[in-house]
Amino acid sequence: MQRKLTPMRTRFKEYEDKRVEEAQRQKDSKGGSSNKTKMIREPFSFEDGIVCN
């Protein structure tokens, strides 16, 4: 039974490896910085009148 399944398992493994490689290429082409978010700073002040920017 295992010998009968070996060819299909090999094909499936090759297919999965190809998908992983394509995903890695897409990630690399984006520059890998897609996980970083830009921080927006808003001015605020305290009750005692100190203003921070």
Distance bins in CASP14 RR format, pairs under 12 A and 6 or more apart:
PFRMAT RR
TARGET T0000
AUTHOR 0000-0000-0000
RMODE 2
METHOD distances of the structure
MODEL  1
1 9 0 0 0 0 0 1 0 0 0 0 0
2 8 0 0 0 0 0 1 0 0 0 0 0
2 9 0 0 0 0 1 0 0 0 0 0 0
3 9 0 0 0 0 0 1 0 0 0 0 0
3 10 0 0 0 0 0 1 0 0 0 0 0
5 11 0 0 0 0 0 1 0 0 0 0 0
5 12 0 0 0 0 1 0 0 0 0 0 0
5 13 0 0 0 0 0 1 0 0 0 0 0
6 12 0 0 0 0 0 1 0 0 0 0 0
6 13 0 0 0 0 0 1 0 0 0 0 0
7 13 0 0 0 0 0 1 0 0 0 0 0
7 14 0 0 0 0 0 1 0 0 0 0 0
8 14 0 0 0 0 0 1 0 0 0 0 0
8 15 0 0 0 0 0 1 0 0 0 0 0
9 15 0 0 0 0 0 1 0 0 0 0 0
9 16 0 0 0 0 0 1 0 0 0 0 0
10 16 0 0 0 0 0 1 0 0 0 0 0
10 17 0 0 0 0 0 1 0 0 0 0 0
11 17 0 0 0 0 0 1 0 0 0 0 0
11 18 0 0 0 0 0 1 0 0 0 0 0
12 18 0 0 0 0 0 1 0 0 0 0 0
12 19 0 0 0 0 0 1 0 0 0 0 0
13 19 0 0 0 0 0 1 0 0 0 0 0
13 20 0 0 0 0 0 1 0 0 0 0 0
14 20 0 0 0 0 0 1 0 0 0 0 0
14 21 0 0 0 0 0 1 0 0 0 0 0
15 21 0 0 0 0 0 1 0 0 0 0 0
15 22 0 0 0 0 0 1 0 0 0 0 0
16 22 0 0 0 0 0 1 0 0 0 0 0
16 23 0 0 0 0 0 1 0 0 0 0 0
17 23 0 0 0 0 0 1 0 0 0 0 0
17 24 0 0 0 0 0 1 0 0 0 0 0
18 24 0 0 0 0 0 1 0 0 0 0 0
18 25 0 0 0 0 0 1 0 0 0 0 0
19 25 0 0 0 0 0 1 0 0 0 0 0
19 26 0 0 0 0 0 1 0 0 0 0 0
20 26 0 0 0 0 0 1 0 0 0 0 0
20 27 0 0 0 0 0 1 0 0 0 0 0
21 27 0 0 0 0 0 1 0 0 0 0 0
21 28 0 0 0 0 0 1 0 0 0 0 0
22 28 0 0 0 0 0 1 0 0 0 0 0
22 29 0 0 0 0 0 1 0 0 0 0 0
23 29 0 0 0 0 0 1 0 0 0 0 0
23 30 0 0 0 0 0 1 0 0 0 0 0
24 30 0 0 0 0 0 1 0 0 0 0 0
24 31 0 0 0 0 0 1 0 0 0 0 0
24 32 0 0 0 0 0 1 0 0 0 0 0
25 31 0 0 0 0 0 1 0 0 0 0 0
25 32 0 0 0 0 0 1 0 0 0 0 0
26 32 0 0 0 0 0 1 0 0 0 0 0
26 34 0 0 0 0 0 1 0 0 0 0 0
27 33 0 0 0 0 0 1 0 0 0 0 0
27 34 1 0 0 1 0 0 0 0 0 0 0
27 35 0 0 0 0 1 0 0 0 0 0 0
28 34 0 0 0 0 0 1 0 0 0 0 0
30 36 0 0 0 0 0 1 0 0 0 0 0
41 52 0 0 0 0 1 0 0 0 0 0 0
41 53 1 0 0 1 0 0 0 0 0 0 0
42 52 0 0 0 0 0 1 0 0 0 0 0
42 53 0 0 0 0 1 0 0 0 0 0 0
43 50 0 0 0 0 0 1 0 0 0 0 0
43 51 1 0 0 1 0 0 0 0 0 0 0
43 52 1 0 0 1 0 0 0 0 0 0 0
43 53 1 0 1 0 0 0 0 0 0 0 0
44 50 0 0 0 0 1 0 0 0 0 0 0
44 51 1 0 0 1 0 0 0 0 0 0 0
44 52 1 0 1 0 0 0 0 0 0 0 0
44 53 0 0 0 0 1 0 0 0 0 0 0
45 51 1 0 1 0 0 0 0 0 0 0 0
45 52 1 0 0 1 0 0 0 0 0 0 0
45 53 0 0 0 0 1 0 0 0 0 0 0
46 52 1 0 0 1 0 0 0 0 0 0 0
END
